[in-house]
Amino acid sequence: MMLSKGNQSGIPTFILLGFSEYPELRVPLFLFFLSIYIVTVVGNLGMIIIIKINPKLHTIMYFFLSHLSYVDFCYSTVVTPKLLENLVVEDRTVSFSGCIMQFCFACIFAVTETFMLAAMAYDRFVAVCNPLLYTTTMSQKLCTLLVAGSYTWGVVCSLTLTYFLLELSYCESSIINNFICDHSVIISVSCSDPYISQMLRFAIAVFNETSSLMIILISYILIFITVMKMPSASGRSKTFSTCASHLTAITIFHGTILFLYCVPNPKTSRLIVKVASVFYTVVIPMLNPLIYSLRNKDVKDMFGKLVLTKLLCHS
């Protein structure tokens, strides 16, 4: 039965296949993803707490990083619990509203992270190329606007794409060969022509990826030029070191996105798409706090103090 927005005689449901074609891996995958989710929650919430309670970390860079940690925590929480549930239950159905809501929130946080990383690149550019004007250029007002703008644009993109998904017709029951309700799999089970929705998604994706990468590339090209002009080798090394964590996070995040868009034939590479999607939606939110904390002495020292305090309280 086809269901349109204006004349719905029933509520469509979707079946998320996830990794059901590998029943022997259900328990190992559940333990693997559960471990990742625990590390993600502890890592990102821990990063937010450490930044909040350590006065040394009350800087612009860590202001952005605390929001990046919050976005990663939310993004992982939107995706991973449903993935874990589908690995332990036989009934893998998800309601139409549940599927749409998962896409809506996942889109918000994915787009927000894209531009949060771009804002952090701009912050590094100002810090390295205009250090004397850093505090005046990167004012609290500008930083708040950059963060608020990232969230706002994420909401705008998500609501726009969600609206056009709701305009489509869907069969009463459809099978989704994935573990997440993303845009491509939702329109793949539509019973009406998804051309407008597909083109809109393509346009938004190209704009977001192109504009954010341009900001990042220009920022780091100018940083590289400035650093290479430094007379001191130790100064160059220190500057590159401060940018290394951010560059690593950017490379992993955008590298995975570009890989997903460049898979030659998704119909014959479903497992590859699923694995890449897992990395993008589940693993990356765990990696970001690890990348930033492992390379930062203040964060590691504060983490050590928190662990030591916890142990002393229980001893």
DACOR-V276799 format. One record per residue. RES is the residue in three letters. SS is DSSP state (H for helix, E for strand, C for the rest). Layout:
res->(RES;RES)
ss->(SS;SS)
//
This chain:
res->(MET;MET;LEU;SER;LYS;GLY;ASN;GLN;SER;GLY;ILE;PRO;THR;PHE;ILE;LEU;LEU;GLY;PHE;SER;GLU;TYR;PRO;GLU;LEU;ARG;VAL;PRO;LEU;PHE;LEU;PHE;PHE;LEU;SER;ILE;TYR;ILE;VAL;THR;VAL;VAL;GLY;ASN;LEU;GLY;MET;ILE;ILE;ILE;ILE;LYS;ILE;ASN;PRO;LYS;LEU;HIS;THR;ILE;MET;TYR;PHE;PHE;LEU;SER;HIS;LEU;SER;TYR;VAL;ASP;PHE;CYS;TYR;SER;THR;VAL;VAL;THR;PRO;LYS;LEU;LEU;GLU;ASN;LEU;VAL;VAL;GLU;ASP;ARG;THR;VAL;SER;PHE;SER;GLY;CYS;ILE;MET;GLN;PHE;CYS;PHE;ALA;CYS;ILE;PHE;ALA;VAL;THR;GLU;THR;PHE;MET;LEU;ALA;ALA;MET;ALA;TYR;ASP;ARG;PHE;VAL;ALA;VAL;CYS;ASN;PRO;LEU;LEU;TYR;THR;THR;THR;MET;SER;GLN;LYS;LEU;CYS;THR;LEU;LEU;VAL;ALA;GLY;SER;TYR;THR;TRP;GLY;VAL;VAL;CYS;SER;LEU;THR;LEU;THR;TYR;PHE;LEU;LEU;GLU;LEU;SER;TYR;CYS;GLU;SER;SER;ILE;ILE;ASN;ASN;PHE;ILE;CYS;ASP;HIS;SER;VAL;ILE;ILE;SER;VAL;SER;CYS;SER;ASP;PRO;TYR;ILE;SER;GLN;MET;LEU;ARG;PHE;ALA;ILE;ALA;VAL;PHE;ASN;GLU;THR;SER;SER;LEU;MET;ILE;ILE;LEU;ILE;SER;TYR;ILE;LEU;ILE;PHE;ILE;THR;VAL;MET;LYS;MET;PRO;SER;ALA;SER;GLY;ARG;SER;LYS;THR;PHE;SER;THR;CYS;ALA;SER;HIS;LEU;THR;ALA;ILE;THR;ILE;PHE;HIS;GLY;THR;ILE;LEU;PHE;LEU;TYR;CYS;VAL;PRO;ASN;PRO;LYS;THR;SER;ARG;LEU;ILE;VAL;LYS;VAL;ALA;SER;VAL;PHE;TYR;THR;VAL;VAL;ILE;PRO;MET;LEU;ASN;PRO;LEU;ILE;TYR;SER;LEU;ARG;ASN;LYS;ASP;VAL;LYS;ASP;MET;PHE;GLY;LYS;LEU;VAL;LEU;THR;LYS;LEU;LEU;CYS;HIS;SER)
ss->(C;E;E;C;C;C;C;C;C;C;C;C;E;E;E;E;C;C;C;C;C;C;H;H;H;H;H;H;H;H;H;H;H;H;H;H;H;H;H;H;H;H;H;H;H;H;H;H;H;H;H;H;H;C;H;H;H;C;C;H;H;H;H;H;H;H;H;H;H;H;H;H;H;H;H;H;H;H;H;H;H;H;H;H;H;H;H;H;C;C;C;C;E;E;E;H;H;H;H;H;H;H;H;H;H;H;H;H;H;H;H;H;H;H;H;H;H;H;H;H;H;H;H;H;H;H;H;H;H;C;H;H;H;H;H;H;H;C;C;H;H;H;H;H;H;H;H;H;H;H;H;H;H;H;H;H;H;H;H;H;H;H;H;H;H;H;C;C;C;E;E;C;E;E;E;E;C;C;C;C;C;C;H;H;H;H;H;H;C;E;C;C;C;C;H;H;H;H;H;H;H;H;H;H;H;H;H;H;H;H;H;H;H;H;H;H;H;H;H;H;H;H;H;H;H;H;H;H;C;C;C;C;H;H;H;H;H;H;H;H;H;H;H;H;H;H;H;H;H;H;H;H;H;H;H;H;H;H;H;H;H;C;C;C;C;H;H;H;C;H;H;H;H;H;H;H;H;H;H;H;H;H;H;H;H;H;H;H;H;H;H;H;H;H;C;C;H;H;H;H;H;H;H;H;H;H;H;H;H;H;H;H;H;H;C)
//
